[in-house]
Every structure is written in structure tokens, then in C-alpha cells.
Amino acid sequence: MLSKDTLQFLEDLKANNNREWFLANKKRYEAYKSDYHKLISDLLEVMKPLDASLEMLEVKNCTFRINRDIRFSKDKSPYKTHMGIWLASGAKNAESSGYYLQIDKENSFVGGGMYCPMPDQLQKIRKEINFFYDDLEQIIHDKSFQSTFGNLNFNENSTLKNPPRGFDKEHPAIEYLKLKSFTATQKFDAATTTQKDFVADISKKLIALKPLNDYINRALTSEE
């Protein structure tokens, strides 16, 4: 669980996203950082016995820097105003499918899968769906997955308008083959992060994604 001070720090940072304010509130940031790391440690303690692929993870593998990369962004705000946690056997640069948690007063969500894989990775995932759609269908229709996420995320940014080249437009999984990202998410109230059962509750949602992560990672590691 998080302290209310941690959530308030993010809100105050959102209203004062500049270096001067941040430096003046360095002690608050250090308390925020400690709380952030404690939450990850608690999550790992629950998740590792449920997913053996996470066994070697340490807190430092699951964090994100608070500084934004503003080199190619029109928004020059220097700091991130949400908390992000990434649990996966690979690195944070989407080398593998994994679990993600974002905490933000306006946009908190739990989710996972693989966001915007590289072209070669995308091709491998599509081939897996093309040949083993039944496995994906079983994952998506599982009661735990259905009650938490319903389906993978479909939107205009993550979906092709036309079938990808080389795949049958009549394939029963064509809508999944048109995806450019393979993620599932569910929103939640940021206030629940301060409740003592938050880690246990959120872990139940995260682990519902394990079959999807296993499926995607199987595709990425399969020989051609």
C-alpha cells in the first residue's frame, strides 16, 4: 500500500512541474521514492511464487526514472507525474511481455501484455496467432481474464484498418492479427492504493494476465 502523502506528492508535482519546485521538495521526493520501492517489493513478494519467470527480479528492475525524456517532445515538463511499475523477465524496453501498473489520480490502471513490439517481434506474434489461435481464444475466454479485462485492447491507434500482408482476411482471428499492440488493461481508483489489501487485490488482477504473457513470450522465443 502507499501513503496518502505519496499520492499528494504526485498531485503537487503535476501542479508544479518544474525543477525549482522539485529541488525545494527533495525530501518529499525521497519519501515518495521510498514508498514507491516498498510497493514494488511487496508486489514482488506476492507475484514471484505465482510466476516463476519473475524470480530473479529486484526492485531496481521494475522502476522508472521520474525524469521525462523531453528531447523529442513538444511537452518540456521535466518530470513524470504518475507512478509506473513494470514486472517482466525481460528489460523495460519491451523485450518481453509483462505486467504493468500505473498510478495516477486521473488514470490509474493495471494491465500487461506487449505494447508496440518491434516489426520482427510483431511478425512472430502474428504467426503464433495465425497457427495457434485456439490457444489465444482459450486465454481470452478464461473466467478470470474475462472478469478482469474482458478482451485485449482495441482502438484506432493499436489496430490496422486492413489485414496485415500475408495473412488471410477470412482468418477467424483476423481482428487479433490486425493488432499492433497486444495489451489488456483495467482502470481502478488511485485511492485504493492506500488500503492495506491493495497489493493482494492488484496481484489477483495481474496474475490473470500470466497466460497471455506466456503466449506472447512463447511466440517471441519460438524458432522460425
N, C-alpha and C positions, 0 to 999 in steps of 0.2 A: 504494500500500500504506500501511497505518497502522503506527504503532509500538505495541508492547505496552503502553507507558505510557498511550497514548490509551484503549485498552480497559480498562486498570486504573482510569483516572480515572472512567470511566462506572460501573464496579462500585463504586468507593468512594463516588461520589456517590449511587448507589442506596441505600447503607447509611447515608448521612449527608445526607439531602436536606433541608438547612436552610440559611438564609442565613449563619449564623455559620461553619459548616464551609466553605461556598463562598468566603466572603471570606478565610478563613485559607488557602485553597488557590488563590488567584487566579493565582499563577504557573503552577500546574499547568493551570488552565483556559486560560490564554493559549497554552500549549504544545499543548493539545488543539485549540484553535481553529485554530492554525496548521496542524496536521496535517489537520484537517477540510477546510480550504480547499485544501490541497495535493492531497488526494484528489479533490476536485471538479475542480480544474484539470487533473489527469491524466485524469479521465474525459472532460471536455470535449474534450481534445486528441484522444482516440480517437474519440469519438462524433460530433463535428462533421462529419468527412469522410463519415460513414455516413448522417447525417440532416441535410440542408441547413436544415431548419427550426430547428435549434439554433444556427445560425451566429452570431447576434447575442447569444447568452447570455454573461454574465460570471459569475464565481464568486458574486458577491453575489445574483444572480437565483436561485440554486439552494440557498441555505442556509435554515435555520430558526433562529429565536432559541432559546436554551436555556431561557429563562423560559417557564413554562407560563401559560396564561390560566386563572386559577382563579376568575374572577368567578362562574361558574355551575356550578362543580364541587364535589362533596362532598369530593373529594380536594384538600386545600390544599397539597400538596407543591409547592414553588415552582419546581423545575427538571425539565426533561425528562432522562431517563436513557438515552436512545437517540440515535443519530445518524441524521438523515434528510437525504436528498438528492433534490431534485425537478428533473428536466430536462424542460422543455417550452417551446414557443414562446410560450405564454400565461403568465399570472401564477400564483402558487402557490395562488390561491383557486379552482382547478378551472375556469378559464375555457376550458381545452382539455385534451385527452387528453395524457398524457406518460409519462415513465419515473420510477420511484421506487425508491430503495434505502434500506433501514433496517438499521442495525447495532446489535445488542443481543445480549448473551450468550445470553439465553433465546429471543429471537425475531428473528433476522436473516432478511431476505428481500429478493429482487429482484422487481420487478413493474412494472406500469403499467396504462394504460387510464384510465378516468374513474370516480372514486368519488362516489357520491351527487350526480349532476347536478341542477341546479335543474329545476323542473317543465317549463319551456319547453324546456330542453335535453334532458330525458328524452324528451319527446314527439318531438323531432326525431330522436333516436337510434332510437326505436321505429319511426318512419316509414321510416327508412333500412333497418332490418332487415325491415320488412314488405314493402318493394318490392325490396330488393336482398339477400335472404337468401343467395343463391348466392355473393355476394362474401364474406360473413362465413364461410360454410361453408368456402370455399376457404382463407381465412386460418387458421381453426382447425385444418384438416386438413393444413396445411403441415408438412413433416417437422421443420423447425427449431422451430416453435411447439409441435408435439406432443411432441417430445423434452424440451423445457424446461418447458412449462407444462401440457400435456395438454388443458386446456379453460379456459374462463372460470370464475371463482369462483362457485359456487352454495352458498348457505347460507340459513338461515331469515331472517337479517337483511337479506339482499340480494335476496330473491325474494318476489314476491307469491304468495299462495295460489291466487288466481283470475286468469284472464286480464285484462289491463287493458281498461278500457272502450273500445269502438270497434274492437277487434281480434278477428279470427275465432279462436275457441278451437281450430279444426281446422287452423290455420296450421302448416306444418311447422317453423316457428321459434318456436312458442308458448312454449317453455321459455326462450328468449332474450328474447322480448318481455315476459316476466314479471319479468325482472331490473330492479332499481332501481339497481344499480351494474354497471359493465362493466369488470372488472379481471381480471388473471391474475397469479399470484404463484408463486414457488418459494422455499422456505426454503434456507438454507445455514448452515454453521458459521462463527460470528464469527471463529474463529481463522484462517480462510483470508485475512482482510483484511490480515494481516501478511506474507503471501507476496508475492514480487516480481511474480508473474504474475497477481495478483488483478485489477487493472484490465483487463487483456486478456481474462481469463476472464469477468468480470462483464459486460463490454461485449458479448460474444457473446450472452449471455443477454438483455441489454437490447434489442439491435437486433432480436431475434426478435419483438419487440412492435411494431416500426415499422408493419407493415401494419395491425395493429389500431388503432394511434393514427391513422394516415392515414384509416382508415374512419370512425372516430368524429368526427374533425375535419372530414371531408367532410360528415358529417351536420349538424354544428353550423353550418357555413358555407353550406349549401345554401339557395337561395331556396325559399320555400313554393310 
